[in-house]
Amino acid sequence: MPGKKTAQAVDIDFTLRKVFGKFSFRPLQREVITTALQGEDVFLQAATSFGKSLCFQLPAVVDYGITIVVSPLLALMNNQVAALRRANIEVATINSTTPASAKAEILADLQCGHPLTRLLYVTPEYCMLDSFRRILRIIHSQRELSRIAIDEAHCISEWGHDFRPSFQGLSYFKREFPDVPVICLTATATARVREDIIRTLGLDARKLKLFAMTTSRPNLHYEVRFKSDEEDHYDDFLKWLKAAHKRRASQPARASQLSQLNERTDAVSGIIYVLYRRDCEALASQLCHDGIGAKPYHAGLPNDKKDDHLAGWVSNKVGYDVIVATTAFGMGIDKENVRFVVHWQLPKSFEGFYQEAGRAGRDGRASVCIMYYGREDRDRAASMMARDAARQENNKKGAAGGAPQVARAKSLQALVQYCEDVTHCRHQLIAQYFGELGPPWPRCEWACDYDKNPKALAKAKEEGLASEEWCSTQRERGAYVADDYD
C-alpha cells in the first residue's frame, strides 16, 4: 500500500513507552510486532499473560490505515477498548450493545477516505453480514485496510475447545483481500487445531510466520488435590487460604513490598471456578460467613451486581478479595495480582483449565493453581457431555457436529489423565498436551506438587480418591439440571 510504514521507519520502543506506558517488551513481542509491520501473515500462540494484544495494537498505532479486530466475547472487547481509550488511541467497537447513533457515526468514519479510527473491534457474527463486508470493500478500495487480527483463534477449529461456527466464515478475508495481512492469536491450540485454523482461513503455511511460546510459566505452582467428599473439600481450602493470609500479614518485609505495590496485606486476591451458578452463590456466602471477602459472578446475576463485583475485585476493595465464578468470567480481565486460581470441580476441557489457571500471576510473581479432583467429577463431566451430544443430535444442528464432540471427549480424557498422573511434572504434562517440541519437555523447579514431593502426591492420590463403587452411589448427590450449567 502506498504510504505504508515499514518496521524500520517507526520507533516501536518509543511508541511502547509513550502510548502504552511500558518500558520494555516481553520475550518475543518485539519479533512478532516487527514481523507484523513488515506485512507478513502471523500465527502467535502464547500463554495467558504474554501480552498478545499488544502484538496487533502497537502496529495499528504506528501503521497506515485501520486494523479490524475479531473477538468472540463482549467482555474481552470492552476491556481492551477501554484500555486503548485510556491511552488516547482512536478505537471503536460494533456489537450488540452499540447504540444505532454510535454505529452510524463509526461506519461513516470508516468510509470517509481518511478515517480517524485505528482499531475496530467486531464479533465474528458481524463479519458475516453483507452490509459490513460491503464497507470492508470500500475501506480496502481506499487503501485503508491495514490488517486483520483474529483473537482467540482456536474458536475457528472444530477441534478447538470453544468452536464457534461463525468463526469459519472468516475465511472470507483472504479470499476477498489476499494482500491484507492477518494475525491469529491464541493461548490454547494443539498442533491439530493450529493446522485446522491455518487451513480454514486459507493462509499459506509456507509463508506464514509462526511464533509459539512455551506454555511453561515458572511462577505458577500447579497442584491437584484429591477429594472424596464436599465437606473435606471446603475445609481443606479454607484452611489453606487462612494460612496464606496469616503468612502474608506476619512478614514485615513482605508487607512493606505489598504496600509499595498498592496491595493489601490482610487478604489474598483469587478466583474460584465452579461449573454451576448455584455453587457460585452458595460458596461465596459460605466463605463470607467464615470471614473471607467473596463475591459471586455468573451470567444470571443482574448487570449492576456483576459490574460492582468485578470493579471491587479488580481494585482490591475490602470484601471483594475472592471471586467465585463460572467460566463466563475472566476473559479480558486485566488484573495482575491474582495470587491463586482454584478449580472447585473438574473443568470441561484441558484448554479451559489451562486458560483459566493462567489468569494467576500475570505480574510474574509466585501464584498457586489448585485443582480439586474426584472421580465423581469425571463421571459427572462425561455424563454432561453425553447429554450435550444427545441434545445436539436431537436438534440436528449441523452435519459436522461430530468433530467438536470428539475433540471435547479427547480433551476431557487428557485432563483426567493430567489429574491422575502422579509420576510427572505438571508443567511437562501441559507442554506435552499442547505439542511443544520434546521430549524432554520443560520441567519446573519446585513449582508443582510432583516436583515438590512425589511420594506425598502418590500417597494423597491413594488416600483421597474414593473407590469406583463409592463414586457410583454418590452421583445422585452431584446431579445438577442442565439449565444451571453456565
Contacts in CASP RR format, 6 or more apart in sequence:
PFRMAT RR
TARGET T0000
AUTHOR 0000-0000-0000
METHOD contacts of the structure
MODEL  1
MPGKKTAQAVDIDFTLRKVFGKFSFRPLQREVITTALQGEDVFLQAATSF
GKSLCFQLPAVVDYGITIVVSPLLALMNNQVAALRRANIEVATINSTTPA
SAKAEILADLQCGHPLTRLLYVTPEYCMLDSFRRILRIIHSQRELSRIAI
DEAHCISEWGHDFRPSFQGLSYFKREFPDVPVICLTATATARVREDIIRT
LGLDARKLKLFAMTTSRPNLHYEVRFKSDEEDHYDDFLKWLKAAHKRRAS
QPARASQLSQLNERTDAVSGIIYVLYRRDCEALASQLCHDGIGAKPYHAG
LPNDKKDDHLAGWVSNKVGYDVIVATTAFGMGIDKENVRFVVHWQLPKSF
EGFYQEAGRAGRDGRASVCIMYYGREDRDRAASMMARDAARQENNKKGAA
GGAPQVARAKSLQALVQYCEDVTHCRHQLIAQYFGELGPPWPRCEWACDY
DKNPKALAKAKEEGLASEEWCSTQRERGAYVADDYD
1 64 0 8 1.000
1 143 0 8 1.000
1 146 0 8 1.000
2 143 0 8 1.000
3 64 0 8 1.000
4 63 0 8 1.000
4 64 0 8 1.000
4 146 0 8 1.000
5 37 0 8 1.000
5 62 0 8 1.000
5 63 0 8 1.000
5 64 0 8 1.000
6 37 0 8 1.000
6 38 0 8 1.000
7 33 0 8 1.000
7 34 0 8 1.000
7 35 0 8 1.000
7 37 0 8 1.000
7 38 0 8 1.000
10 37 0 8 1.000
10 62 0 8 1.000
12 30 0 8 1.000
12 33 0 8 1.000
12 34 0 8 1.000
12 37 0 8 1.000
12 58 0 8 1.000
12 62 0 8 1.000
13 25 0 8 1.000
15 58 0 8 1.000
15 61 0 8 1.000
15 62 0 8 1.000
16 22 0 8 1.000
16 23 0 8 1.000
16 24 0 8 1.000
16 25 0 8 1.000
16 58 0 8 1.000
17 23 0 8 1.000
19 58 0 8 1.000
19 61 0 8 1.000
19 87 0 8 1.000
19 88 0 8 1.000
19 89 0 8 1.000
20 54 0 8 1.000
20 57 0 8 1.000
20 58 0 8 1.000
20 87 0 8 1.000
21 87 0 8 1.000
22 54 0 8 1.000
25 33 0 8 1.000
26 50 0 8 1.000
26 51 0 8 1.000
27 213 0 8 1.000
28 46 0 8 1.000
28 50 0 8 1.000
28 211 0 8 1.000
28 213 0 8 1.000
29 50 0 8 1.000
29 51 0 8 1.000
29 54 0 8 1.000
29 55 0 8 1.000
31 211 0 8 1.000
32 42 0 8 1.000
32 44 0 8 1.000
32 55 0 8 1.000
32 211 0 8 1.000
33 54 0 8 1.000
33 55 0 8 1.000
33 58 0 8 1.000
33 59 0 8 1.000
35 42 0 8 1.000
35 209 0 8 1.000
35 211 0 8 1.000
36 42 0 8 1.000
36 55 0 8 1.000
36 56 0 8 1.000
36 59 0 8 1.000
36 147 0 8 1.000
36 181 0 8 1.000
36 183 0 8 1.000
37 59 0 8 1.000
37 62 0 8 1.000
37 63 0 8 1.000
39 147 0 8 1.000
39 181 0 8 1.000
40 181 0 8 1.000
40 207 0 8 1.000
40 208 0 8 1.000
40 209 0 8 1.000
41 181 0 8 1.000
41 182 0 8 1.000
41 183 0 8 1.000
41 203 0 8 1.000
41 204 0 8 1.000
41 207 0 8 1.000
41 208 0 8 1.000
41 209 0 8 1.000
42 55 0 8 1.000
42 181 0 8 1.000
42 182 0 8 1.000
42 183 0 8 1.000
42 184 0 8 1.000
42 208 0 8 1.000
42 209 0 8 1.000
42 210 0 8 1.000
42 211 0 8 1.000
43 153 0 8 1.000
43 183 0 8 1.000
43 184 0 8 1.000
43 194 0 8 1.000
43 197 0 8 1.000
43 198 0 8 1.000
43 203 0 8 1.000
43 208 0 8 1.000
43 209 0 8 1.000
43 210 0 8 1.000
43 211 0 8 1.000
44 52 0 8 1.000
44 55 0 8 1.000
44 183 0 8 1.000
44 184 0 8 1.000
44 185 0 8 1.000
44 186 0 8 1.000
44 211 0 8 1.000
45 185 0 8 1.000
45 186 0 8 1.000
45 187 0 8 1.000
45 189 0 8 1.000
45 194 0 8 1.000
45 210 0 8 1.000
45 211 0 8 1.000
45 212 0 8 1.000
45 213 0 8 1.000
46 52 0 8 1.000
46 185 0 8 1.000
46 187 0 8 1.000
46 211 0 8 1.000
46 212 0 8 1.000
46 213 0 8 1.000
47 187 0 8 1.000
47 213 0 8 1.000
47 214 0 8 1.000
47 215 0 8 1.000
47 216 0 8 1.000
47 217 0 8 1.000
47 358 0 8 1.000
48 187 0 8 1.000
48 355 0 8 1.000
48 358 0 8 1.000
48 359 0 8 1.000
48 362 0 8 1.000
49 217 0 8 1.000
49 358 0 8 1.000
49 361 0 8 1.000
49 362 0 8 1.000
49 364 0 8 1.000
50 187 0 8 1.000
50 213 0 8 1.000
52 151 0 8 1.000
52 185 0 8 1.000
52 187 0 8 1.000
53 80 0 8 1.000
53 151 0 8 1.000
53 185 0 8 1.000
55 183 0 8 1.000
55 185 0 8 1.000
56 67 0 8 1.000
56 69 0 8 1.000
56 119 0 8 1.000
56 147 0 8 1.000
56 149 0 8 1.000
56 183 0 8 1.000
56 185 0 8 1.000
57 80 0 8 1.000
57 84 0 8 1.000
57 89 0 8 1.000
57 119 0 8 1.000
59 67 0 8 1.000
59 146 0 8 1.000
59 147 0 8 1.000
60 66 0 8 1.000
60 67 0 8 1.000
60 89 0 8 1.000
60 118 0 8 1.000
60 119 0 8 1.000
60 146 0 8 1.000
60 147 0 8 1.000
61 89 0 8 1.000
61 118 0 8 1.000
63 146 0 8 1.000
63 147 0 8 1.000
64 144 0 8 1.000
64 146 0 8 1.000
65 115 0 8 1.000
65 118 0 8 1.000
65 144 0 8 1.000
65 145 0 8 1.000
65 146 0 8 1.000
66 110 0 8 1.000
66 115 0 8 1.000
66 117 0 8 1.000
66 118 0 8 1.000
66 119 0 8 1.000
66 120 0 8 1.000
66 139 0 8 1.000
66 144 0 8 1.000
66 145 0 8 1.000
66 146 0 8 1.000
67 118 0 8 1.000
67 119 0 8 1.000
67 120 0 8 1.000
67 146 0 8 1.000
67 147 0 8 1.000
67 148 0 8 1.000
67 149 0 8 1.000
68 119 0 8 1.000
68 120 0 8 1.000
68 122 0 8 1.000
68 136 0 8 1.000
68 145 0 8 1.000
68 147 0 8 1.000
68 148 0 8 1.000
68 149 0 8 1.000
69 77 0 8 1.000
69 80 0 8 1.000
69 119 0 8 1.000
69 120 0 8 1.000
69 121 0 8 1.000
69 122 0 8 1.000
69 149 0 8 1.000
69 151 0 8 1.000
70 122 0 8 1.000
70 123 0 8 1.000
70 124 0 8 1.000
70 127 0 8 1.000
70 148 0 8 1.000
70 149 0 8 1.000
70 150 0 8 1.000
70 151 0 8 1.000
70 167 0 8 1.000
70 170 0 8 1.000
71 77 0 8 1.000
71 80 0 8 1.000
71 121 0 8 1.000
71 122 0 8 1.000
71 123 0 8 1.000
71 151 0 8 1.000
71 152 0 8 1.000
72 123 0 8 1.000
72 124 0 8 1.000
72 151 0 8 1.000
72 152 0 8 1.000
72 155 0 8 1.000
72 162 0 8 1.000
72 164 0 8 1.000
72 167 0 8 1.000
73 152 0 8 1.000
73 331 0 8 1.000
73 332 0 8 1.000
74 95 0 8 1.000
74 96 0 8 1.000
74 97 0 8 1.000
74 123 0 8 1.000
75 330 0 8 1.000
75 331 0 8 1.000
75 332 0 8 1.000
75 333 0 8 1.000
76 151 0 8 1.000
76 152 0 8 1.000
76 331 0 8 1.000
76 332 0 8 1.000
77 93 0 8 1.000
77 95 0 8 1.000
77 121 0 8 1.000
77 123 0 8 1.000
78 93 0 8 1.000
79 332 0 8 1.000
79 333 0 8 1.000
79 334 0 8 1.000
80 121 0 8 1.000
80 332 0 8 1.000
81 91 0 8 1.000
81 92 0 8 1.000
81 93 0 8 1.000
81 121 0 8 1.000
83 334 0 8 1.000
84 91 0 8 1.000
84 119 0 8 1.000
85 91 0 8 1.000
89 118 0 8 1.000
89 119 0 8 1.000
90 116 0 8 1.000
90 117 0 8 1.000
90 118 0 8 1.000
90 119 0 8 1.000
91 117 0 8 1.000
91 118 0 8 1.000
91 119 0 8 1.000
91 120 0 8 1.000
91 121 0 8 1.000
92 106 0 8 1.000
92 109 0 8 1.000
92 117 0 8 1.000
92 119 0 8 1.000
92 120 0 8 1.000
92 121 0 8 1.000
93 120 0 8 1.000
93 121 0 8 1.000
93 122 0 8 1.000
94 103 0 8 1.000
94 106 0 8 1.000
94 107 0 8 1.000
94 120 0 8 1.000
94 121 0 8 1.000
94 122 0 8 1.000
94 126 0 8 1.000
94 132 0 8 1.000
95 121 0 8 1.000
95 122 0 8 1.000
95 123 0 8 1.000
95 126 0 8 1.000
96 123 0 8 1.000
98 106 0 8 1.000
106 117 0 8 1.000
106 120 0 8 1.000
107 135 0 8 1.000
109 115 0 8 1.000
109 116 0 8 1.000
109 117 0 8 1.000
110 117 0 8 1.000
110 120 0 8 1.000
110 135 0 8 1.000
110 138 0 8 1.000
110 139 0 8 1.000
111 135 0 8 1.000
111 138 0 8 1.000
111 139 0 8 1.000
111 142 0 8 1.000
113 142 0 8 1.000
113 144 0 8 1.000
115 139 0 8 1.000
115 144 0 8 1.000
122 132 0 8 1.000
123 166 0 8 1.000
124 155 0 8 1.000
124 164 0 8 1.000
124 166 0 8 1.000
124 167 0 8 1.000
124 169 0 8 1.000
124 170 0 8 1.000
125 166 0 8 1.000
126 132 0 8 1.000
127 133 0 8 1.000
127 166 0 8 1.000
127 169 0 8 1.000
127 170 0 8 1.000
127 172 0 8 1.000
128 166 0 8 1.000
128 169 0 8 1.000
133 172 0 8 1.000
133 176 0 8 1.000
136 145 0 8 1.000
136 176 0 8 1.000
136 177 0 8 1.000
137 176 0 8 1.000
139 145 0 8 1.000
140 176 0 8 1.000
140 177 0 8 1.000
140 180 0 8 1.000
145 177 0 8 1.000
145 180 0 8 1.000
146 180 0 8 1.000
147 180 0 8 1.000
147 181 0 8 1.000
147 182 0 8 1.000
147 183 0 8 1.000
148 173 0 8 1.000
148 177 0 8 1.000
148 180 0 8 1.000
148 181 0 8 1.000
148 182 0 8 1.000
148 183 0 8 1.000
149 182 0 8 1.000
149 183 0 8 1.000
149 185 0 8 1.000
150 156 0 8 1.000
150 167 0 8 1.000
150 170 0 8 1.000
150 182 0 8 1.000
150 183 0 8 1.000
150 184 0 8 1.000
150 185 0 8 1.000
150 201 0 8 1.000
151 185 0 8 1.000
152 162 0 8 1.000
152 185 0 8 1.000
152 186 0 8 1.000
152 331 0 8 1.000
153 184 0 8 1.000
153 185 0 8 1.000
153 186 0 8 1.000
153 189 0 8 1.000
153 197 0 8 1.000
154 160 0 8 1.000
154 161 0 8 1.000
154 162 0 8 1.000
154 186 0 8 1.000
154 188 0 8 1.000
154 189 0 8 1.000
154 193 0 8 1.000
154 197 0 8 1.000
154 351 0 8 1.000
155 162 0 8 1.000
155 163 0 8 1.000
155 164 0 8 1.000
155 167 0 8 1.000
156 163 0 8 1.000
156 167 0 8 1.000
156 168 0 8 1.000
156 170 0 8 1.000
156 196 0 8 1.000
156 197 0 8 1.000
156 200 0 8 1.000
156 201 0 8 1.000
157 163 0 8 1.000
157 189 0 8 1.000
157 192 0 8 1.000
157 193 0 8 1.000
157 196 0 8 1.000
157 197 0 8 1.000
157 200 0 8 1.000
158 196 0 8 1.000
158 400 0 8 1.000
158 401 0 8 1.000
158 403 0 8 1.000
158 404 0 8 1.000
158 407 0 8 1.000
159 190 0 8 1.000
159 192 0 8 1.000
159 193 0 8 1.000
159 196 0 8 1.000
159 403 0 8 1.000
159 404 0 8 1.000
159 406 0 8 1.000
159 407 0 8 1.000
160 188 0 8 1.000
160 189 0 8 1.000
160 190 0 8 1.000
160 193 0 8 1.000
160 196 0 8 1.000
160 351 0 8 1.000
160 404 0 8 1.000
160 407 0 8 1.000
160 411 0 8 1.000
161 188 0 8 1.000
161 348 0 8 1.000
161 349 0 8 1.000
161 350 0 8 1.000
161 351 0 8 1.000
161 352 0 8 1.000
161 407 0 8 1.000
161 408 0 8 1.000
161 411 0 8 1.000
162 351 0 8 1.000
163 404 0 8 1.000
163 407 0 8 1.000
168 200 0 8 1.000
170 200 0 8 1.000
170 201 0 8 1.000
171 200 0 8 1.000
171 201 0 8 1.000
171 202 0 8 1.000
173 180 0 8 1.000
173 182 0 8 1.000
173 201 0 8 1.000
174 182 0 8 1.000
174 201 0 8 1.000
174 202 0 8 1.000
174 203 0 8 1.000
175 202 0 8 1.000
182 201 0 8 1.000
182 203 0 8 1.000
184 197 0 8 1.000
184 201 0 8 1.000
184 203 0 8 1.000
186 197 0 8 1.000
187 354 0 8 1.000
187 355 0 8 1.000
188 351 0 8 1.000
188 352 0 8 1.000
188 354 0 8 1.000
188 355 0 8 1.000
188 434 0 8 1.000
189 197 0 8 1.000
189 434 0 8 1.000
190 433 0 8 1.000
190 434 0 8 1.000
190 435 0 8 1.000
191 435 0 8 1.000
194 210 0 8 1.000
198 205 0 8 1.000
198 208 0 8 1.000
212 436 0 8 1.000
214 431 0 8 1.000
214 436 0 8 1.000
214 442 0 8 1.000
215 354 0 8 1.000
215 427 0 8 1.000
215 430 0 8 1.000
215 431 0 8 1.000
215 434 0 8 1.000
215 436 0 8 1.000
216 427 0 8 1.000
216 430 0 8 1.000
216 431 0 8 1.000
216 442 0 8 1.000
216 444 0 8 1.000
217 358 0 8 1.000
217 361 0 8 1.000
217 364 0 8 1.000
218 427 0 8 1.000
218 444 0 8 1.000
218 445 0 8 1.000
218 447 0 8 1.000
219 361 0 8 1.000
219 364 0 8 1.000
219 365 0 8 1.000
219 366 0 8 1.000
219 367 0 8 1.000
219 447 0 8 1.000
220 357 0 8 1.000
220 358 0 8 1.000
220 360 0 8 1.000
220 361 0 8 1.000
220 367 0 8 1.000
220 368 0 8 1.000
220 369 0 8 1.000
220 447 0 8 1.000
221 366 0 8 1.000
221 367 0 8 1.000
221 368 0 8 1.000
221 369 0 8 1.000
221 447 0 8 1.000
221 448 0 8 1.000
222 357 0 8 1.000
222 369 0 8 1.000
222 371 0 8 1.000
222 426 0 8 1.000
222 427 0 8 1.000
222 430 0 8 1.000
222 447 0 8 1.000
222 448 0 8 1.000
222 449 0 8 1.000
223 368 0 8 1.000
223 369 0 8 1.000
223 370 0 8 1.000
223 371 0 8 1.000
223 426 0 8 1.000
223 448 0 8 1.000
223 449 0 8 1.000
223 452 0 8 1.000
224 370 0 8 1.000
224 371 0 8 1.000
224 372 0 8 1.000
224 373 0 8 1.000
224 418 0 8 1.000
224 419 0 8 1.000
224 426 0 8 1.000
224 449 0 8 1.000
224 457 0 8 1.000
225 236 0 8 1.000
225 370 0 8 1.000
225 371 0 8 1.000
225 372 0 8 1.000
225 373 0 8 1.000
225 460 0 8 1.000
226 373 0 8 1.000
226 374 0 8 1.000
226 460 0 8 1.000
226 461 0 8 1.000
226 463 0 8 1.000
226 464 0 8 1.000
226 465 0 8 1.000
227 233 0 8 1.000
227 236 0 8 1.000
227 372 0 8 1.000
227 373 0 8 1.000
227 374 0 8 1.000
227 464 0 8 1.000
228 374 0 8 1.000
228 464 0 8 1.000
228 465 0 8 1.000
228 466 0 8 1.000
228 470 0 8 1.000
233 344 0 8 1.000
233 372 0 8 1.000
234 283 0 8 1.000
234 286 0 8 1.000
237 342 0 8 1.000
237 370 0 8 1.000
237 372 0 8 1.000
238 287 0 8 1.000
238 290 0 8 1.000
238 292 0 8 1.000
240 370 0 8 1.000
241 268 0 8 1.000
241 292 0 8 1.000
241 322 0 8 1.000
241 340 0 8 1.000
244 268 0 8 1.000
244 339 0 8 1.000
244 340 0 8 1.000
245 266 0 8 1.000
245 267 0 8 1.000
245 268 0 8 1.000
248 254 0 8 1.000
248 255 0 8 1.000
248 258 0 8 1.000
248 265 0 8 1.000
248 266 0 8 1.000
248 268 0 8 1.000
249 255 0 8 1.000
249 265 0 8 1.000
249 266 0 8 1.000
254 265 0 8 1.000
255 265 0 8 1.000
258 264 0 8 1.000
258 265 0 8 1.000
259 265 0 8 1.000
261 337 0 8 1.000
262 316 0 8 1.000
263 269 0 8 1.000
263 316 0 8 1.000
263 337 0 8 1.000
264 316 0 8 1.000
264 318 0 8 1.000
267 293 0 8 1.000
267 316 0 8 1.000
267 318 0 8 1.000
267 319 0 8 1.000
267 321 0 8 1.000
268 321 0 8 1.000
268 339 0 8 1.000
268 340 0 8 1.000
269 313 0 8 1.000
269 316 0 8 1.000
269 321 0 8 1.000
269 322 0 8 1.000
269 335 0 8 1.000
269 337 0 8 1.000
269 338 0 8 1.000
269 339 0 8 1.000
270 321 0 8 1.000
270 322 0 8 1.000
270 323 0 8 1.000
270 338 0 8 1.000
270 339 0 8 1.000
270 340 0 8 1.000
270 341 0 8 1.000
270 342 0 8 1.000
270 360 0 8 1.000
271 322 0 8 1.000
271 323 0 8 1.000
271 325 0 8 1.000
271 329 0 8 1.000
271 330 0 8 1.000
271 338 0 8 1.000
271 340 0 8 1.000
271 341 0 8 1.000
271 342 0 8 1.000
271 356 0 8 1.000
271 359 0 8 1.000
271 360 0 8 1.000
272 283 0 8 1.000
272 294 0 8 1.000
272 322 0 8 1.000
272 323 0 8 1.000
272 324 0 8 1.000
272 325 0 8 1.000
272 341 0 8 1.000
272 342 0 8 1.000
272 344 0 8 1.000
273 325 0 8 1.000
273 326 0 8 1.000
273 327 0 8 1.000
273 329 0 8 1.000
273 341 0 8 1.000
273 342 0 8 1.000
273 343 0 8 1.000
273 344 0 8 1.000
273 347 0 8 1.000
273 356 0 8 1.000
274 280 0 8 1.000
274 283 0 8 1.000
274 324 0 8 1.000
274 325 0 8 1.000
274 326 0 8 1.000
274 344 0 8 1.000
274 345 0 8 1.000
275 326 0 8 1.000
275 327 0 8 1.000
275 344 0 8 1.000
275 345 0 8 1.000
275 347 0 8 1.000
275 348 0 8 1.000
275 480 0 8 1.000
275 485 0 8 1.000
275 486 0 8 1.000
276 326 0 8 1.000
276 480 0 8 1.000
276 484 0 8 1.000
276 485 0 8 1.000
276 486 0 8 1.000
277 298 0 8 1.000
277 299 0 8 1.000
277 300 0 8 1.000
277 326 0 8 1.000
277 484 0 8 1.000
277 486 0 8 1.000
278 480 0 8 1.000
278 484 0 8 1.000
279 324 0 8 1.000
279 344 0 8 1.000
279 345 0 8 1.000
280 296 0 8 1.000
280 297 0 8 1.000
280 298 0 8 1.000
280 324 0 8 1.000
280 325 0 8 1.000
280 326 0 8 1.000
281 296 0 8 1.000
283 294 0 8 1.000
283 296 0 8 1.000
283 324 0 8 1.000
283 344 0 8 1.000
284 294 0 8 1.000
284 295 0 8 1.000
284 296 0 8 1.000
284 322 0 8 1.000
284 324 0 8 1.000
287 293 0 8 1.000
287 294 0 8 1.000
287 322 0 8 1.000
287 324 0 8 1.000
288 294 0 8 1.000
292 321 0 8 1.000
292 322 0 8 1.000
293 318 0 8 1.000
293 319 0 8 1.000
293 320 0 8 1.000
293 321 0 8 1.000
293 322 0 8 1.000
294 319 0 8 1.000
294 321 0 8 1.000
294 322 0 8 1.000
294 323 0 8 1.000
294 324 0 8 1.000
295 309 0 8 1.000
295 312 0 8 1.000
295 313 0 8 1.000
295 319 0 8 1.000
295 320 0 8 1.000
295 322 0 8 1.000
295 323 0 8 1.000
295 324 0 8 1.000
296 309 0 8 1.000
296 323 0 8 1.000
296 324 0 8 1.000
296 325 0 8 1.000
297 306 0 8 1.000
297 309 0 8 1.000
297 310 0 8 1.000
297 323 0 8 1.000
297 324 0 8 1.000
297 325 0 8 1.000
297 326 0 8 1.000
297 328 0 8 1.000
297 329 0 8 1.000
298 325 0 8 1.000
298 326 0 8 1.000
298 328 0 8 1.000
298 329 0 8 1.000
298 486 0 8 1.000
299 326 0 8 1.000
299 328 0 8 1.000
299 486 0 8 1.000
300 486 0 8 1.000
301 309 0 8 1.000
309 320 0 8 1.000
309 323 0 8 1.000
310 323 0 8 1.000
310 333 0 8 1.000
311 317 0 8 1.000
312 320 0 8 1.000
313 320 0 8 1.000
313 321 0 8 1.000
313 322 0 8 1.000
313 323 0 8 1.000
313 335 0 8 1.000
314 333 0 8 1.000
314 334 0 8 1.000
314 335 0 8 1.000
316 337 0 8 1.000
323 329 0 8 1.000
326 486 0 8 1.000
327 347 0 8 1.000
327 348 0 8 1.000
327 352 0 8 1.000
327 356 0 8 1.000
327 486 0 8 1.000
328 486 0 8 1.000
330 356 0 8 1.000
330 359 0 8 1.000
333 359 0 8 1.000
335 359 0 8 1.000
335 362 0 8 1.000
336 361 0 8 1.000
336 362 0 8 1.000
336 363 0 8 1.000
337 361 0 8 1.000
337 363 0 8 1.000
337 365 0 8 1.000
338 359 0 8 1.000
338 360 0 8 1.000
338 361 0 8 1.000
338 362 0 8 1.000
338 367 0 8 1.000
339 360 0 8 1.000
339 361 0 8 1.000
339 365 0 8 1.000
339 367 0 8 1.000
339 368 0 8 1.000
340 360 0 8 1.000
340 367 0 8 1.000
340 368 0 8 1.000
340 369 0 8 1.000
340 370 0 8 1.000
341 356 0 8 1.000
341 357 0 8 1.000
341 358 0 8 1.000
341 359 0 8 1.000
341 360 0 8 1.000
341 367 0 8 1.000
341 368 0 8 1.000
341 369 0 8 1.000
341 370 0 8 1.000
342 369 0 8 1.000
342 370 0 8 1.000
342 371 0 8 1.000
342 372 0 8 1.000
343 353 0 8 1.000
343 356 0 8 1.000
343 357 0 8 1.000
343 370 0 8 1.000
343 371 0 8 1.000
343 372 0 8 1.000
344 372 0 8 1.000
345 372 0 8 1.000
345 377 0 8 1.000
345 380 0 8 1.000
346 371 0 8 1.000
346 373 0 8 1.000
346 374 0 8 1.000
346 377 0 8 1.000
346 378 0 8 1.000
346 380 0 8 1.000
346 381 0 8 1.000
346 412 0 8 1.000
346 415 0 8 1.000
346 416 0 8 1.000
346 419 0 8 1.000
347 353 0 8 1.000
347 356 0 8 1.000
347 415 0 8 1.000
348 381 0 8 1.000
348 384 0 8 1.000
348 385 0 8 1.000
348 408 0 8 1.000
348 412 0 8 1.000
349 408 0 8 1.000
349 411 0 8 1.000
349 412 0 8 1.000
349 415 0 8 1.000
350 411 0 8 1.000
350 412 0 8 1.000
350 414 0 8 1.000
350 415 0 8 1.000
350 418 0 8 1.000
350 433 0 8 1.000
351 411 0 8 1.000
353 371 0 8 1.000
353 415 0 8 1.000
354 430 0 8 1.000
354 434 0 8 1.000
357 369 0 8 1.000
358 369 0 8 1.000
360 367 0 8 1.000
360 368 0 8 1.000
360 369 0 8 1.000
361 367 0 8 1.000
371 419 0 8 1.000
373 419 0 8 1.000
373 420 0 8 1.000
374 419 0 8 1.000
374 465 0 8 1.000
374 466 0 8 1.000
374 471 0 8 1.000
375 465 0 8 1.000
375 466 0 8 1.000
375 468 0 8 1.000
375 471 0 8 1.000
376 466 0 8 1.000
376 471 0 8 1.000
376 474 0 8 1.000
376 475 0 8 1.000
376 477 0 8 1.000
376 478 0 8 1.000
378 416 0 8 1.000
379 471 0 8 1.000
379 472 0 8 1.000
379 475 0 8 1.000
380 475 0 8 1.000
380 478 0 8 1.000
380 479 0 8 1.000
381 412 0 8 1.000
382 412 0 8 1.000
383 475 0 8 1.000
384 482 0 8 1.000
384 485 0 8 1.000
385 405 0 8 1.000
385 408 0 8 1.000
385 409 0 8 1.000
385 412 0 8 1.000
387 482 0 8 1.000
388 405 0 8 1.000
389 402 0 8 1.000
389 405 0 8 1.000
392 401 0 8 1.000
392 405 0 8 1.000
414 433 0 8 1.000
418 426 0 8 1.000
418 429 0 8 1.000
418 430 0 8 1.000
418 433 0 8 1.000
420 461 0 8 1.000
420 465 0 8 1.000
421 429 0 8 1.000
422 450 0 8 1.000
422 454 0 8 1.000
422 457 0 8 1.000
422 458 0 8 1.000
422 461 0 8 1.000
423 450 0 8 1.000
423 454 0 8 1.000
423 458 0 8 1.000
424 450 0 8 1.000
425 443 0 8 1.000
425 444 0 8 1.000
425 448 0 8 1.000
425 450 0 8 1.000
425 451 0 8 1.000
426 444 0 8 1.000
426 448 0 8 1.000
426 449 0 8 1.000
426 450 0 8 1.000
427 441 0 8 1.000
427 442 0 8 1.000
427 443 0 8 1.000
427 444 0 8 1.000
427 447 0 8 1.000
427 448 0 8 1.000
428 440 0 8 1.000
428 441 0 8 1.000
428 442 0 8 1.000
428 443 0 8 1.000
431 438 0 8 1.000
431 441 0 8 1.000
431 442 0 8 1.000
432 438 0 8 1.000
432 441 0 8 1.000
436 442 0 8 1.000
443 451 0 8 1.000
444 451 0 8 1.000
445 451 0 8 1.000
446 452 0 8 1.000
449 456 0 8 1.000
449 457 0 8 1.000
450 457 0 8 1.000
466 474 0 8 1.000
END
